[in-house]
Amino acid sequence: MPLVEDVISQLGKSTWFTALDLQSGFWQIRMAHEDLGHSGEQRLLAEIYRRYFWHCRTEDVKSVVRSCQQCQLVKSEGSI
């Protein structure tokens, strides 16, 4: 979780804030998912929890992994 001082300095002189600003973390899942090489739900979830905070992170991560064809292939190959 970032420090408050860091967040305030990143905001600079911004004057508009929306709910979308708070939900943009969802898109970080897909980027982290690709960076980690489809390494599974638990590893992705741990990385997201380490870097970001928003409500429903667990559900969002599970949704991304379930919708990823490559992850489903890797999962099915690992169970053979």
C-alpha positions as CSV (number, residue, x, y, z in Angstrom):
1,M,0.0,0.0,0.0
2,P,1.5,3.3,-1.0
3,L,2.4,6.0,1.6
4,V,-0.1,8.9,1.8
5,E,2.7,11.4,1.1
6,D,3.6,9.5,-2.1
7,V,0.0,9.5,-3.3
8,I,-0.4,13.2,-2.6
9,S,2.8,14.1,-4.4
10,Q,1.6,12.1,-7.4
11,L,-1.7,13.9,-7.5
12,G,0.1,17.2,-7.9
13,K,-2.3,20.0,-8.8
14,S,-5.1,17.7,-9.9
15,T,-8.5,19.1,-9.2
16,W,-10.8,16.3,-10.4
17,F,-11.2,12.9,-8.8
18,T,-13.7,10.2,-9.7
19,A,-14.7,6.8,-8.6
20,L,-12.8,5.5,-11.7
21,D,-9.6,6.7,-10.1
22,L,-10.2,4.3,-7.3
23,Q,-11.1,1.4,-9.5
24,S,-8.2,1.6,-12.0
25,G,-6.4,-1.0,-9.9
26,F,-8.5,-3.6,-11.7
27,W,-6.6,-3.1,-14.9
28,Q,-3.4,-3.7,-13.0
29,I,-4.4,-7.3,-12.6
30,R,-4.2,-8.0,-16.4
31,M,-0.8,-6.3,-16.6
32,A,0.6,-8.3,-13.6
33,H,-1.0,-11.4,-14.9
34,E,1.0,-11.1,-18.2
35,D,4.2,-10.1,-16.3
36,L,4.0,-13.2,-14.1
37,G,3.6,-15.5,-17.0
38,H,0.2,-17.1,-16.2
39,S,1.6,-18.4,-13.0
40,G,-1.7,-19.1,-11.3
41,E,-4.3,-17.5,-9.1
42,Q,-2.4,-17.7,-5.8
43,R,0.8,-16.1,-7.1
44,L,-1.1,-13.4,-8.9
45,L,-3.3,-12.7,-5.9
46,A,-0.2,-12.4,-3.7
47,E,1.4,-9.9,-6.1
48,I,-1.7,-7.8,-6.4
49,Y,-2.1,-7.7,-2.6
50,R,1.5,-6.7,-2.2
51,R,1.2,-3.8,-4.7
52,Y,-2.4,-2.5,-4.6
53,F,-5.5,-2.1,-2.6
54,W,-9.1,-2.0,-3.6
55,H,-12.2,-3.8,-2.4
56,C,-13.0,-7.1,-4.1
57,R,-9.4,-7.8,-5.2
58,T,-9.8,-11.5,-4.6
59,E,-12.9,-11.7,-6.7
60,D,-11.4,-9.6,-9.5
61,V,-8.2,-11.8,-9.7
62,K,-10.3,-15.0,-9.8
63,S,-12.4,-13.6,-12.6
64,V,-9.3,-12.7,-14.7
65,V,-7.7,-16.1,-14.2
66,R,-11.0,-17.9,-15.0
67,S,-11.4,-15.9,-18.2
68,C,-7.8,-16.5,-19.4
69,Q,-7.6,-19.3,-21.9
70,Q,-3.9,-19.8,-21.4
71,C,-4.3,-20.3,-17.7
72,Q,-7.0,-22.8,-18.2
73,L,-4.8,-24.8,-20.6
74,V,-1.9,-24.7,-18.2
75,K,-4.2,-25.8,-15.4
76,S,-5.7,-28.7,-17.4
77,E,-2.2,-29.9,-18.5
78,G,-1.0,-29.8,-14.9
79,S,-3.8,-32.1,-13.8
80,I,-3.0,-34.8,-16.4
